[in-house]
Amino acid sequence: MASEVFTKQKTIYLRKKHIGPSCKVFFSHDPIKIVRAKGQYMYNEKNEQYLDCINNVAHVGHSHPEVVSAGAKQMELLNTNSRFLHDNLVQYAQRLQTTLPEKLSVCYFVNSGSEANDLALRLAWQYTGHKDIITLENAYHGHVSSLINISPYKFHQLAQPEHSQHVHVAPSPDIYRGKYREDHPDPATAYADDVKDIIEKAHAKGCKVVQRSH
């Protein structure tokens, strides 16, 4: 069983001292200190169990023995970048491609969601030659500058938010708290019409929408 190195209060003190304040902690009034995880559960320093409904990277559960074993085995052998040839890289691409339509046969492997979304933006800009993006209110796409610019969740928190003229914010299709709710006769069409209206206004200004982000 994992044990804590510092007391919870000491960890809080050291985090405030050494970690940038923009790196937020969950439940800041009383942060949860997690010391280990297994499967779908996480455990604090008192061994209290929490069902993990937050982490979006543990697709097969925390500490999955096959994943741990494969990672350790590869790190014992080689840990380098993709600019060198290695069979595992192309084998993985081949296996991934068999699950996708035939035209989706080229892979770009990245290290994070931020990197993936930034690459998707650059590919779209390069392919279409257009810059305008439609994003949803409260959307969050990543920490790099290009993604903060299209993430209302982030740029609305800035002291002096600079809303790019190429970024158009559409209402999030939320029938519980959103613009059109359960009592609306056709909320899906209403939300879609808002997006259509944004596109038409952009076109009227001579702009072209390159993609819609979610």
N, C-alpha and C positions, 0 to 999 in steps of 0.2 A: 504494500500500500504506500502510495506517495505521501510524503510528509512535507510540511511547510518549512522553509528556511527562516523566514521572519514571521513575527506575529502579524495579524491583519493590519493593525494600526501602523506598524513599522513599514509594511508594504505600501500602505496608502501614503505615508510620509515620503518614502523614497520615490514613489511614482510622481507625486507632485513636484519633487525636487529635480528629477532627472528626465521625465517624459513630458514632451510638449503639451500644453493645455488644450490644443486643438484636437489631440487624440483622446476623444471622449471615452469615459468608462460607463458601462451600463449601471443604472440604478445608483446614480452618484450620491444620493442622500445616505445610502448604506450599501456600498458595492459588495457584490458577491465575489468571494475569493475561491477560484476553482483550482484544485490541485491535481485532479486526475479525471479521466473520462473512459467509459467503456460502453460500446454499443450506442444506444440512444440516450444514455444517462451521463450526467456530469456530477461531480462530487466536490463539496467544499472542504475546508480544513477541519470541519467537525464530522466529516463523512456523511453529511446530509445529502440526499439524492435529489437531483433536479432532472426533469424531462427536458431534453435539449430541443427547443423549437426555434432557435435563433441561428445557430451556425449553418452556413450554406455551403460548406466544403466537405463535410463528413457524409458523403453520399452512401457509404456502406457501413456507417456507424463509426464511432471513435475506436481507435486501437484495434482495428480488424487484424487478426493474426496474419492473414495472407498478405495484406498491404504492408504491414510492419516488416514481415519477412522479406518480401520483394524489395522494399526500400533499402533495408539493411544489406541485402545481398548485392544490390547494385552499387551502393556507396562503398562497400568493401572492394569492389572491382574498379569502378571508374565514376567520377563525377566531374563532367566538363561541359562545354557548350556545344551547340549544334553545328558549329563551323568545322568540326572534324567529322569524318565519316564514321558511322557506327551502325551496325545492323539493326539494333533495337529501334532506332528512329524510323527507319523505313518499314520495319515490320509492324510497328504500331500504326503508322499511316495506312498501311495496307489493310490491317484489321479494322480500323476505324472506317475506311472507305467502303468496306463491304456492307456496312449498316446504313449507308447513305445512297441517294440517287446517283446514277452513273456520272452525271455531269459534275457532281461535287467530289472531285477526285484529287484536289490539291489542298494540302494542309499547311497552316501556319501555326506552329506550336508556341504558346506564350505562357507566362508565369502567373498571370492573375487576370481577374475580370477587368480591371482597369486597362491593362495592356491589350486585352482582346477587344474591348470597346473602342479604344483609341485607334487600333489597327483597322477596325471596321469602318470608322469614320474616315480615315485616310484613304482607304480603298474606295469608298463611296465617292468622296470628293474627287479622287483621281479619275475614276471611271466616268462619272457624269459631268464633271466640270462645274457642278453647282455647289452651293454652300449652305443653303437654307435647311434647317432641321425643325421638325415638329416634335416636341417632347411633352410629356404629361406633367401636370402640376404635382409637386411633391416627389417627382422622380429623382432617383439617385443612380448614377452610372459609374462613378469611380473618383479617385483622388487626383488624377493628373489634370493639368490645366484645361486641356481640350474638353474633358468630361465635366468638370465643374461648371464650365460655360453652358452646358446643356442639362444641368441638374438643378432644377428649382429648389430642391431640398437643401442644396449647398449654397447656391448663389444668393438666395434670399436671406441667408444668415450673415452675409458679409456686411461689414460696417458701411461700406459705400458700394452696394451692388452695381455692377456694370452689366446691364442686360444687353447682349449682342443683338443687333438688328437682324441677324440671320437666324436667331432662335425664336421660335413661336411656341407658346405654351398653351396646350389644350387641356380642358378640364378632365380630370381622371374619372373614368366611368364607374362611379361608386353609387349604387342605388340606395345605400344606407345613409351616407353623410354628404353625398355629392350634389351637384347642380340639379340633376334629374333623378328623382327617387322612385321608390316602389309605386307610389300613387300616380306616377306619370303613365299615360296610356302606351307609350312606346319609347322607353328611355334609350334603348340601343340605337335607334334611328336618330334620336335627338343628339346623342353624343357624337355619332358619326357625322351628322350635319354640321356640328361645330367644327370638326376637323376639315370638312369640305369647305366651309366658309373661310377658314384660315388659309387653305390652299389657294382659293380664288382671290383673296386679298393679296396674298404674296405674288401671285401671277400678275395681278393688276399693277403692281409696283415694279414689274419686270424681273421678279425673282423666280427661281425654280427650286422646288423642294427636292433635296437629294434623298432623304429618307425620313422615316418616322421612328423615334426611339421609344422604348417602353420602360 
